[in-house]
Amino acid sequence: MKYEAITVTKLNQYIKSKIDEDEYLNNILVKGEISNFKHHYTGHMYFTLKDENSVIKCIMFKSYTSNLNFVPRDGMKVRIFGTISVFERDGVYQIYCKAMQEDGLGDLYTKYNELKNKLEEQGLFDTNHKKKIPYMPKIIGVLTSQTGAVIRDIINVSTRRNPNVYIRLLPVPVQGDGASEKIAKAIKLANENKIADVLILARGGGSLEDLWPFNEEIVARAIYESEIPLISSIGHETDFTIADFVADLRAPTPSAAAELAVPEIDEIYEKILEFQKRYKIDLKKKIELMKLRYEKCMKSKSFSEPLQKINERYIKIDMISQKLYLKISHKISKSKNEAISLISKLDTLSPLKTLTRGYCIATSDNGGIINSVKNVEKDDIINLKFKDGDKNAQII
């Protein structure tokens, strides 16, 4: 029996026609977990539906996506209603989805949320713990695969922005078994040897399974304990891993991480020139201001006639001294007059003054004043005090 060869296109068309004729495959309900989800800019959705043992490609055109009441994402369990058909060009069969509804979260996504909530409660996402990225790092440590576009993009962007920066690659696996342990070990090694001023942890896009090493607790704690500031750039802009929440800074892409870590050297030069220009202008204004102040000071009397204020103070001192002298003299004169008046009064009342007028004072032997005849008796000897002396007398 002779067989005639047919083209690949004819073969794919034949297989497609056989599948299209199967009524069961034309309207089928399938459940599984979404992986490798991509929402194309055209509005179409491309993803893989999987279970524990198998995967199948799926596509949902824009005309059907508008009926969805949720946003599909990796790790989500769904039920899909659609048609199985063959895409002739690639020779693959896939599900053309017409409707989709949630059927719970996948195991990985559930595990992701549980760990995220746990680490958040323990403070690993606390903004107060995040370190500031150095403005002008000399050495940038990059933790990523040594092959692929990620390291090339980081090198290209970094050297374009500042050719003086040094890129130090720490090659680590970015997916697969044991990747998380090696990533954590590399972060600790970088800190122990102080090999960089800032670290970039990066990899390209992928499914939730591909990015899973960056959702492991061992990596999260290594980032949290890192003394070197760390920028994370895992997956695409819409992908968020636990490492992104713990890192000191998250970048949407590896190229963006390089831009955040390395300042544009030309912009720095421009800023320096601008600062120099501003400093010159400010310095010129400062000199002019100081010159005006100097001229004003030199024209003031403090400099032109430095002794004037001193002489004015001397005049005030003389005036105060004169007033004080007059007050003291007046007080002394007043006190002197008062003393003379009192002395005059005392002199008038003095018993000695009476003696000058011819009187005398009689005293007994003991010196007591005799002011009554009852105080003396016959033959008593008394003393008579005159103005110019004393004499004794006898009572007869």
Secondary structure per residue as TSV (DSSP state, phi and psi in degrees):
chain	resnum	aa	ss	phi	psi
A	1	M	-	360.0	129.0
A	2	K	-	-99.0	129.8
A	3	Y	-	-102.1	141.5
A	4	E	-	-103.1	128.1
A	5	A	-	-69.5	140.4
A	6	I	-	-117.7	164.1
A	7	T	-	-78.8	162.7
A	8	V	H	-60.9	-40.0
A	9	T	H	-59.6	-45.0
A	10	K	H	-61.2	-39.5
A	11	L	H	-64.7	-46.3
A	12	N	H	-64.3	-36.7
A	13	Q	H	-65.0	-39.0
A	14	Y	H	-65.4	-46.9
A	15	I	H	-61.7	-41.5
A	16	K	H	-61.1	-43.5
A	17	S	H	-64.1	-37.6
A	18	K	H	-65.8	-41.8
A	19	I	H	-69.1	-39.8
A	20	D	H	-65.3	-26.6
A	21	E	T	-79.1	-13.2
A	22	D	-	-80.9	112.4
A	23	E	H	-63.9	-32.4
A	24	Y	H	-64.5	-39.2
A	25	L	H	-79.7	-15.0
A	26	N	H	-75.9	-27.2
A	27	N	S	-138.7	94.8
A	28	I	E	-129.2	145.6
A	29	L	E	-113.4	119.9
A	30	V	E	-125.8	141.6
A	31	K	E	-119.5	149.7
A	32	G	E	177.5	-169.8
A	33	E	E	-111.1	134.5
A	34	I	E	-74.6	139.5
A	35	S	E	-146.6	154.8
A	36	N	E	53.6	41.1
A	37	F	E	-72.0	136.5
A	38	K	E	-143.4	123.3
A	39	H	E	-97.9	103.3
A	40	H	-	-70.0	154.0
A	41	Y	T	-63.1	-19.9
A	42	T	T	-73.4	-14.2
A	43	G	S	104.8	-14.5
A	44	H	-	-75.3	152.9
A	45	M	E	-115.2	129.2
A	46	Y	E	-118.6	133.8
A	47	F	E	-163.8	175.6
A	48	T	E	-117.3	138.0
A	49	L	E	-106.5	131.4
A	50	K	E	-138.5	162.2
A	51	D	-	-132.1	-157.6
A	52	E	S	-66.3	-25.0
A	53	N	S	-121.6	-21.5
A	54	S	-	-141.7	163.5
A	55	V	E	-135.1	157.7
A	56	I	E	-147.8	139.3
A	57	K	E	-76.2	149.5
A	58	C	E	-137.9	151.4
A	59	I	E	-140.0	139.5
A	60	M	E	-129.4	114.9
A	61	F	-	-73.2	159.6
A	62	K	H	-55.7	-35.0
A	63	S	H	-63.0	-23.3
A	64	Y	H	-99.5	-28.1
A	65	T	H	-64.2	-26.7
A	66	S	T	-65.5	-17.1
A	67	N	T	-88.0	-4.8
A	68	L	-	-72.4	140.6
A	69	N	S	-106.4	16.7
A	70	F	S	-151.8	167.9
A	71	V	-	-104.6	111.5
A	72	P	-	-63.3	149.1
A	73	R	-	-155.8	163.8
A	74	D	T	-59.2	140.5
A	75	G	T	89.8	-7.1
A	76	M	E	-86.1	135.1
A	77	K	E	-88.5	132.8
A	78	V	E	-139.1	163.8
A	79	R	E	-113.3	131.4
A	80	I	E	-121.3	132.6
A	81	F	E	-110.9	127.4
A	82	G	E	-173.3	-158.3
A	83	T	E	-127.5	137.9
A	84	I	E	-89.6	129.0
A	85	S	E	-150.3	170.6
A	86	V	E	-104.0	133.1
A	87	F	E	-88.7	104.6
A	88	E	T	-58.0	-40.8
A	89	R	T	-60.3	-41.7
A	90	D	T	-98.4	-9.2
A	91	G	T	67.4	35.1
A	92	V	E	-122.6	148.9
A	93	Y	E	-101.8	149.4
A	94	Q	E	-154.9	167.8
A	95	I	E	-93.2	126.4
A	96	Y	E	-95.8	102.5
A	97	C	E	-77.3	137.9
A	98	K	E	-111.0	-25.8
A	99	A	E	-152.1	154.0
A	100	M	E	-150.2	139.5
A	101	Q	E	-138.5	154.0
A	102	E	E	-68.2	143.3
A	103	D	E	-132.1	32.5
A	104	G	E	96.5	173.4
A	105	L	E	-94.4	149.4
A	106	G	-	-71.3	165.6
A	107	D	H	-61.9	-42.9
A	108	L	H	-65.0	-41.7
A	109	Y	H	-66.4	-38.1
A	110	T	H	-63.6	-43.4
A	111	K	H	-62.9	-39.4
A	112	Y	H	-59.9	-48.2
A	113	N	H	-65.7	-39.5
A	114	E	H	-63.2	-45.1
A	115	L	H	-68.3	-38.9
A	116	K	H	-60.5	-46.9
A	117	N	H	-64.6	-39.4
A	118	K	H	-63.7	-49.1
A	119	L	H	-68.8	-32.4
A	120	E	H	-66.1	-40.9
A	121	E	H	-65.2	-31.2
A	122	Q	T	-82.4	-2.1
A	123	G	T	88.2	12.0
A	124	L	T	-71.8	-16.0
A	125	F	T	-100.3	3.9
A	126	D	-	-61.1	127.1
A	127	T	G	-66.5	-25.8
A	128	N	G	-67.3	-21.3
A	129	H	G	-87.5	-16.4
A	130	K	-	-70.7	137.4
A	131	K	-	-93.2	152.2
A	132	K	-	-77.4	136.7
A	133	I	-	-74.8	127.6
A	134	P	-	-60.5	142.1
A	135	Y	S	-71.3	-38.9
A	136	M	S	-128.1	72.6
A	137	P	-	-69.9	141.4
A	138	K	S	-89.6	-35.6
A	139	I	E	-126.9	130.5
A	140	I	E	-115.2	121.1
A	141	G	E	-91.9	128.2
A	142	V	E	-114.8	120.7
A	143	L	E	-103.0	104.1
A	144	T	E	-165.0	-178.7
A	145	S	-	-70.0	142.5
A	146	Q	S	-76.4	-9.2
A	147	T	S	-118.3	157.4
A	148	G	S	110.5	177.5
A	149	A	H	-80.3	-20.7
A	150	V	H	-61.2	-53.8
A	151	I	H	-65.7	-35.1
A	152	R	H	-66.0	-41.5
A	153	D	H	-62.9	-42.7
A	154	I	H	-64.9	-42.7
A	155	I	H	-64.4	-45.6
A	156	N	H	-61.3	-47.1
A	157	V	H	-67.2	-43.1
A	158	S	H	-64.8	-48.2
A	159	T	H	-69.6	-30.1
A	160	R	H	-68.3	-39.2
A	161	R	H	-77.1	-36.9
A	162	N	-	-153.8	101.0
A	163	P	T	-67.2	-11.3
A	164	N	T	-85.4	-11.0
A	165	V	-	-76.7	145.7
A	166	Y	E	-107.9	126.8
A	167	I	E	-99.4	123.2
A	168	R	E	-114.8	113.7
A	169	L	E	-87.0	129.7
A	170	L	E	-112.4	92.6
A	171	P	E	-64.9	127.5
A	172	V	-	-139.2	150.4
A	173	P	-	-70.5	139.7
A	174	V	-	-108.8	7.1
A	175	Q	S	-163.5	162.8
A	176	G	S	97.4	174.0
A	177	D	T	-63.7	137.0
A	178	G	T	80.2	-3.0
A	179	A	H	-65.6	-41.9
A	180	S	H	-62.5	-41.2
A	181	E	H	-63.8	-39.7
A	182	K	H	-71.3	-34.9
A	183	I	H	-65.1	-46.7
A	184	A	H	-61.4	-41.1
A	185	K	H	-64.4	-39.1
A	186	A	H	-66.6	-38.4
A	187	I	H	-64.0	-44.6
A	188	K	H	-64.4	-40.4
A	189	L	H	-63.0	-41.3
A	190	A	H	-61.5	-38.5
A	191	N	H	-73.0	-40.3
A	192	E	H	-63.4	-35.5
A	193	N	H	-101.2	0.4
A	194	K	T	49.4	53.2
A	195	I	-	-84.3	-7.2
A	196	A	-	-154.2	162.6
A	197	D	S	-87.6	-26.3
A	198	V	E	-151.6	147.2
A	199	L	E	-111.4	145.3
A	200	I	E	-120.8	120.5
A	201	L	E	-102.9	114.9
A	202	A	E	-142.6	152.5
A	203	R	E	-162.5	163.7
A	204	G	-	-78.1	-173.0
A	205	G	-	-72.0	168.8
A	206	G	-	173.4	-179.5
A	207	S	-	-77.4	174.0
A	208	L	T	-59.7	-36.5
A	209	E	T	-66.6	-41.3
A	210	D	T	-63.8	-37.2
A	211	L	T	-87.3	1.0
A	212	W	G	-61.1	-33.8
A	213	P	G	-55.0	-27.1
A	214	F	G	-85.1	-0.1
A	215	N	G	-107.7	10.8
A	216	E	S	-87.9	146.0
A	217	E	H	-63.2	-34.7
A	218	I	H	-63.3	-36.4
A	219	V	H	-71.7	-42.0
A	220	A	H	-59.5	-44.0
A	221	R	H	-72.3	-32.5
A	222	A	H	-65.4	-39.7
A	223	I	H	-66.1	-43.0
A	224	Y	H	-63.5	-37.5
A	225	E	H	-84.9	-6.5
A	226	S	-	-67.2	128.3
A	227	E	S	-81.2	-22.2
A	228	I	S	-84.2	129.6
A	229	P	-	-56.8	141.3
A	230	L	E	-128.7	132.7
A	231	I	E	-107.0	129.3
A	232	S	E	-102.1	143.1
A	233	S	E	-148.3	85.5
A	234	I	E	-113.6	122.3
A	235	G	S	72.9	-153.2
A	236	H	S	-89.0	178.1
A	237	E	T	-61.5	-31.7
A	238	T	T	-85.7	-7.8
A	239	D	-	-86.4	132.4
A	240	F	-	-127.3	123.9
A	241	T	-	-111.6	168.2
A	242	I	H	-60.8	-36.0
A	243	A	H	-59.0	-34.8
A	244	D	H	-64.0	-38.0
A	245	F	H	-73.0	-31.5
A	246	V	H	-84.3	-29.8
A	247	A	S	-59.8	157.3
A	248	D	S	-69.6	-26.2
A	249	L	E	-155.8	140.9
A	250	R	E	-111.1	136.4
A	251	A	-	-114.7	142.9
A	252	P	S	-68.8	-28.0
A	253	T	S	-142.3	161.7
A	254	P	H	-58.2	-38.8
A	255	S	H	-63.6	-40.6
A	256	A	H	-65.7	-34.2
A	257	A	H	-62.5	-42.6
A	258	A	H	-63.7	-38.4
A	259	E	H	-65.8	-36.8
A	260	L	H	-72.8	-31.3
A	261	A	H	-83.5	-32.8
A	262	V	S	-115.1	115.3
A	263	P	-	-72.4	151.8
A	264	E	-	-69.4	116.0
A	265	I	H	-63.3	-34.9
A	266	D	H	-66.1	-37.3
A	267	E	H	-66.1	-36.7
A	268	I	H	-65.2	-43.5
A	269	Y	H	-59.0	-43.8
A	270	E	H	-62.8	-40.3
A	271	K	H	-64.3	-40.9
A	272	I	H	-62.2	-44.9
A	273	L	H	-63.1	-39.8
A	274	E	H	-65.2	-41.5
A	275	F	H	-63.8	-41.8
A	276	Q	H	-60.7	-43.2
A	277	K	H	-62.7	-44.1
A	278	R	H	-66.6	-38.5
A	279	Y	H	-64.9	-40.1
A	280	K	H	-62.7	-43.4
A	281	I	H	-64.6	-45.3
A	282	D	H	-64.2	-39.6
A	283	L	H	-66.1	-40.6
A	284	K	H	-62.2	-43.6
A	285	K	H	-63.7	-39.6
A	286	K	H	-64.3	-42.1
A	287	I	H	-64.5	-43.4
A	288	E	H	-62.1	-41.6
A	289	L	H	-64.9	-43.2
A	290	M	H	-66.2	-34.8
A	291	K	H	-64.0	-43.5
A	292	L	H	-63.0	-41.5
A	293	R	H	-65.3	-37.8
A	294	Y	H	-64.3	-46.2
A	295	E	H	-62.7	-39.7
A	296	K	H	-64.4	-40.9
A	297	C	H	-65.0	-42.4
A	298	M	H	-67.2	-26.3
A	299	K	H	-84.8	-12.0
A	300	S	S	-73.7	155.7
A	301	K	H	-65.3	-21.3
A	302	S	H	-61.9	-29.5
A	303	F	H	-99.1	-40.2
A	304	S	H	-71.8	-38.1
A	305	E	S	-134.2	75.4
A	306	P	T	-63.8	-24.5
A	307	L	T	-89.4	-5.5
A	308	Q	H	-60.2	-48.2
A	309	K	H	-66.0	-34.5
A	310	I	H	-65.4	-43.9
A	311	N	H	-63.6	-38.3
A	312	E	H	-63.2	-35.3
A	313	R	H	-69.3	-37.0
A	314	Y	H	-61.6	-42.3
A	315	I	H	-60.8	-43.9
A	316	K	H	-62.5	-39.4
A	317	I	H	-63.7	-42.1
A	318	D	H	-62.3	-42.0
A	319	M	H	-64.8	-42.2
A	320	I	H	-66.5	-40.2
A	321	S	H	-63.3	-41.3
A	322	Q	H	-62.8	-44.5
A	323	K	H	-62.1	-41.2
A	324	L	H	-65.2	-41.7
A	325	Y	H	-61.6	-44.7
A	326	L	H	-63.9	-40.7
A	327	K	H	-66.4	-41.3
A	328	I	H	-65.5	-45.0
A	329	S	H	-60.3	-42.9
A	330	H	H	-63.4	-40.7
A	331	K	H	-65.9	-41.9
A	332	I	H	-64.5	-44.9
A	333	S	H	-61.0	-43.5
A	334	K	H	-63.6	-43.6
A	335	S	H	-65.8	-38.3
A	336	K	H	-62.6	-45.2
A	337	N	H	-62.4	-40.8
A	338	E	H	-64.9	-37.1
A	339	A	H	-67.0	-42.5
A	340	I	H	-61.0	-41.5
A	341	S	H	-63.1	-41.7
A	342	L	H	-68.8	-38.7
A	343	I	H	-63.3	-40.7
A	344	S	H	-61.5	-42.0
A	345	K	H	-65.8	-40.9
A	346	L	H	-65.4	-38.9
A	347	D	H	-64.5	-38.4
A	348	T	H	-64.3	-37.6
A	349	L	H	-85.4	-6.0
A	350	S	-	-68.0	133.1
A	351	P	H	-63.5	-27.1
A	352	L	H	-64.8	-30.9
A	353	K	H	-63.1	-35.1
A	354	T	H	-66.2	-34.2
A	355	L	H	-63.0	-30.2
A	356	T	T	-67.6	-16.8
A	357	R	T	-96.6	13.6
A	358	G	T	102.3	4.6
A	359	Y	-	-90.8	164.4
A	360	C	-	-139.5	165.7
A	361	I	E	-116.6	127.3
A	362	A	E	-97.7	130.6
A	363	T	E	-132.0	150.4
A	364	S	-	-78.7	179.0
A	365	D	T	-60.5	-32.8
A	366	N	T	-86.3	5.6
A	367	G	S	92.0	0.9
A	368	G	-	-75.7	147.3
A	369	I	B	-73.2	133.6
A	370	I	-	-100.6	108.5
A	371	N	-	-115.7	11.9
A	372	S	S	-154.8	149.2
A	373	V	G	-66.0	-19.1
A	374	K	G	-72.2	-13.7
A	375	N	G	-89.8	-3.1
A	376	V	-	-128.3	157.0
A	377	E	-	-133.1	171.4
A	378	K	T	-60.8	140.7
A	379	D	T	73.7	2.3
A	380	D	-	-67.5	139.3
A	381	I	E	-93.8	125.6
A	382	I	E	-123.3	166.8
A	383	N	E	-112.0	134.6
A	384	L	E	-115.0	123.6
A	385	K	E	-101.7	117.2
A	386	F	E	-101.9	176.6
A	387	K	T	-68.5	-23.7
A	388	D	T	-119.5	16.9
A	389	G	E	155.2	-176.7
A	390	D	E	-119.4	151.2
A	391	K	E	-142.4	145.4
A	392	N	E	-90.8	149.8
A	393	A	E	-141.8	157.9
A	394	Q	E	-117.6	137.2
A	395	I	-	-78.3	123.9
A	396	I	-	-114.2	360.0
